Amino acid sequence: MADTDRVDLLFKLNSALAANNPEKAMEYARQGFELASKIGYKHGMMLCINDIATIQLDIGKNGEAIKNQKKALALAQELKDRQITIVSFMNIGAVYQRMSRYTEAATYFFKALKRAEKENDNRLIALSETNIATLFIQQRNFEKARYYALRADRLFKQLDFKAYEAKNLEMLGNSYAFDGKKEQAKPYYQKALKLYLETGDELGKAVIYTQMVDLYSDDPIKQIDYLNKAKNIWDRIAPNNLNAIANLGNFGFVYLEILKDARKLGLVEKKLNLDREKMVADAENYFAKSISLSEQAGITDLVFQLTLPYSQLSEYKKNYKLALYNLKKHIKLQDSIYSQEIKNKIASLDSEREIAIRDKELQLNKLEFKQLWLYGILVVVVLSSVLLFLYNRYRIRQLQLKSALKQQQTEQLNRELSYQNQLSESELKAIRSQMNPHFIFNVLNSIESYIMDNNKRTASRLIQKFAALSRLILENSTRSLVTADREWKALKLYTELEAMRYNNSFSYSFKLDESIDLKALMLPPMLIQPLIENAILHGLIVDNQPDAHLEVSIKKIETGICVMVKDNGKGFYPQSNPQDKMGIKEKSIGIQSIRERIEMINLQNQNGTANFLIHPGEAGKGTVAMLCLPNYYLAA
C-alpha cells in the first residue's frame, strides 16, 4: 500500500470514530498527519490537522484547536482548496464562539457563508447558516436565529445529510427553548435525537439529553434521568466539552428548583432517596465545579449563565456574602457578552450580507432589462420586414413590452421601500436604551451595606427584586416590542428599588386605565424608564421635601395610548441663565434617546401620531412628561 493511501485510510478511520471515540480518532488523525508530513503529502496534512482541531474543540482544548485550525487554513489556501478553506473559516469561528469571542466568531462565520454562496455549495451554505444561528441564539436574537436555521433546514432536507440536519434541528429547538417556548422546542429536539440515534452520534445524543432537561420543569424525575444519561456519555467520551460542563451546571440548577418546591422535593426524596441536605451540598458542588471548568476553558457565556442560580442557591443557604459575590460577577459579565458593540458588529455583518444579496438582484435585473431591450430591437427588425397587415400585432407587442417594464419599475420601487423600512427598524434597535450602570452598582453597594449592617432581610429583598428586574430587562432588551404587563412590572420593580435605595424618601403610585388589557398591549421596552429615572434623580431627591411623590399612569385615547410620568419635585430650573433654558431634564441623554425613538417610530408607522411632551407641573411645581403611542402598538 502506498504511503498516501495509508494516510487516506487513517483519515477515514479518524472520521468514522470522531463522534463516538474522540481519543481513538485523535490517535488515527495524529498518525495520519505525521506520515503525511514525513512524505510531504500536503493534502493529507490538511485533512488530518483539520480533524485534529475539530476533535480538540469537542474535548475542550480550545487553545490547541485554534492553533491547529489556522494551520489547516494556511494549508488549504496554499493548495487553493476552496472547500477546506470555507470549512476552516467555520471551524475557526466555532472555536472563537466557544471562547466567548463573539465578534471574531461572527467575522469568520459570515466570511464562510459568503465564500460558500460564491461557490454555490449548498452543503457549506447550510452549515454556515447553522453556525450563524447559534451565534444569534447566544445573543438572544431568536427571530434572526430561526431565520438562518430554517434556511439551513430546507437545504439539509434536499441534500439528505442526516448528521448535519440533526445539528440544525437542535439549533431550532434551542431558538424556541431559550425563548421560553418549550412546547415549540420539543418536536425539534425529538427529531434531532432520532437522527442522532440513526447515525450513532454519541456526542449528539448527549447534547440533546442536556438540552431536553429544561423541557420537563414539572417532572424532576425525568430531568434527573436526562442529566444522568448525558453525564454518562460525557464522562466516557469528552468530560471537558462545553456541553459536558453545562450539564454539570444543569444538575445544580435542577436541584435548586427542586429545593424551592416542596412538591418536587417530596417526590425526589421518595423515588430517588435524595434528602434535602445532600441535594444542597451536591448543587453547590456542581455549580462550583462547572464555573471553575468554564473559567479554565475561557467560556465566559457559561460562567454568566451559572453565577445567577449559584447566587440564588447561596441566598437559600443564607450565605449572603457568596450570593452577592456571584451576583456581582453575573452583572459584570453581562456587559461583555451582551454589549452593544458585539450586537452592532454582528448586525453590521448581517446587513452587509443582505446588501450584497440586494446588489446581486439589482445586477440580475439590469441584465434582464438589457435582454428585454435586445429582444425588442430584434422584434422591431423582424416585424418591419413583414406585410402591412401585421402592423397592428406589432403595436400590441410594443404595448406589452412597455407594460412589463413598468411592472419591473414598480417592483423595484417596492423593494427600495422595503429596504428603507428595514434600515429604520435597524436604527430603532441600535438606539434602544439600556439600564443605567450607575444604578446597577449603586444597588449592589446598597445590598453590601445592608449585609455589613447585618440587615439580612432587607438585603435578601433587594437581591430578589434586583435579580427579577435584571432578568426582565435582559429578556425585554432583545425585542423591539414586549407585552405591556412585562414592561409595567419592570417599571414598578425599578421604582421600588430606587425608593428602597433612597430610604423611601418619596412615595409613588401606578395608575392604569381599566379599559386597557396589559397582556394584549405591546410597548417598546425601556422607553418609559428614563422618564421615571429623571423624575427621581432630578426632581424628587434633590431638596429632600417631605411630601415628594411620583405618579405613573396609562390611559387610552382615540389614537392609541398615553403614558404620563408626573412628580412634585424641584421641576425645571429658572430660565434666568440662557444656557439653562431647557432645564436639566431636557438635557438628559435619556430624553434625547426618547425623542430619537419617537422619530423612528413615526418613520416606520406613517399613520401613527407618536409624540412626547415635557413641561412644568401645576403652578410651576414639579414636572409632567407625556408619551403617546399610536394604535399600531396594540396587539390584535
C-alpha positions, 0 to 999 in steps of 0.5 A: 500500500502506498504511503498516501493511501495509508494516510487516506485510510487513517483519515477515514478511520479518524472520521468514522470514530470522531463522534463516538471515540474522540481519543481513538480518532485523535490517535488515527488523525495524529498518525495520519498527519505525521506520515503525511508530513514525513512524505510531504503529502500536503493534502493529507496534512490538511485533512488530518490537522483539520480533524485534529482541531475539530476533535480538540474543540469537542474535548475542550482544548480550545487553545490547541484547536485554534492553533491547529485550525489556522494551520489547516487554513494556511494549508488549504489556501496554499493548495487553493482548496476552496472547500477546506478553506470555507470549512476552516473559516467555520471551524475557526469561528466555532472555536472563537464562539466557544471562547466567548469571542463573539465578534471574531466568531461572527467575522469568520462565520459570515466570511464562510457563508459568503465564500460558500454562496460564491461557490454555490455549495449548498452543503457549506451554505447550510452549515454556515447558516447553522453556525450563524444561528447559534451565534444569534441564539447566544445573543438572544436574537431568536427571530434572526436565529430561526431565520438562518436555521430554517434556511439551513433546514430546507437545504439539509432536507434536499441534500439528505445529510442526516448528521448535519440536519440533526445539528440544525434541528437542535439549533431550532429547538434551542431558538424556541427553548431559550425563548421560553417556548418549550412546547415549540422546542420539543418536536425539534429536539425529538427529531434531532435525537432520532437522527442522532440515534440513526447515525450513532452520534454519541456526542449528539445524543448527549447534547440533546439529553442536556438540552431536553432537561429544561423541557420537563420543569414539572417532572424532576424525575425525568430531568434527573434521568436526562442529566444522568444519561448525558453525564454518562456519555460525557464522562466516557467520551469528552468530560471537558466539552462545553456541553459536558460542563453545562450539564454539570451546571444543569444538575445544580440548577435542577436541584435548586428548583427542586429545593424551592418546591416542596412538591418536587422535593417530596417526590425526589426524596421518595423515588430517588432517596435524595434528602434535602441536605445532600441535594444542597451540598451536591448543587453547590458542588456542581455549580462550583465545579462547572464555573471553575471548568468554564473559567479554565476553558475561557467560556465566559457565556457559561460562567454568566449563565451559572453565577445567577442560580449559584447566587440564588442557591447561596441566598437559600443557604443564607450565605449572603456574602457568596450570593452577592459575590456571584451576583456581582460577577453575573452583572459584570459579565453581562456587559461583555457578552451582551454589549452593544458593540458585539450586537452592532458588529454582528448586525453590521455583518448581517446587513452587509450580507443582505446588501450584497444579496440586494446588489446581486438582484439589482445586477440580475435585473439590469441584465434582464432589462438589457435582454428585454431591450435586445429582444425588442430591437430584434422584434422591431427588425423582424416585424418591419420586414413583414406585410402591412397587415401585421402592423397592428400585432406589432403595436400590441407587442410594443404595448406589452413590452412597455407594460412589463417594464413598468411592472419591473419599475414598480417592483423595484420601487417596492423593494427600495421601500422595503429596504428603507423600512428595514434600515429604520427598524435597524436604527430603532434597535441600535438606539434602544436604551439600556439600564443605567450602570450607575444604578446597577452598582449603586444597588449592589453597594446598597445590598453590601451595606445592608449585609455589613449592617447585618440587615439580612432581610432587607438585603435578601429583598433587594437581591430578589427584586434586583435579580427579577428586574435584571432578568426582565430587562435582559429578556425585554432588551432583545425585542423591539416590542414586549407585552405591556404587563412585562414592561409595567412590572419592570417599571414598578420593580425599578421604582421600588428599588430606587425608593428602597435605595433612597430610604423611601424618601418619596412615595409613588403610585401606578395608575392604569386605565381599566379599559386597557388589557396589559397582556394584549398591549405591546410597548417598546421596552425601556422607553418609559424608564428614563422618564421615571429615572429623571423624575427621581434623580432630578426632581424628587431627591434633590431638596429632600421635601417631605411630601415628594411623590411620583405618579405613573399612569396609562390611559387610552385615547382615540389614537392609541395610548398615553403614558404620563410620568408626573412628580412634585419635585424641584421641576425645571430650573429658572430660565434666568441663565440662557444656557439653562433654558431647557432645564436639566431634564431636557438635557438628559441623554435619556430624553434625547434617546426618547425623542430619537425613538419617537422619530423612528417610530413615526418613520416606520408607522406613517399613520401613527401620531407618536409624540412626547411632551415635557413641561412644568407641573401645576403652578410651576411645581414639579414636572409632567412628561407625556408619551403617546403611542399610536394604535399600531402598538396594540396587539390584535 
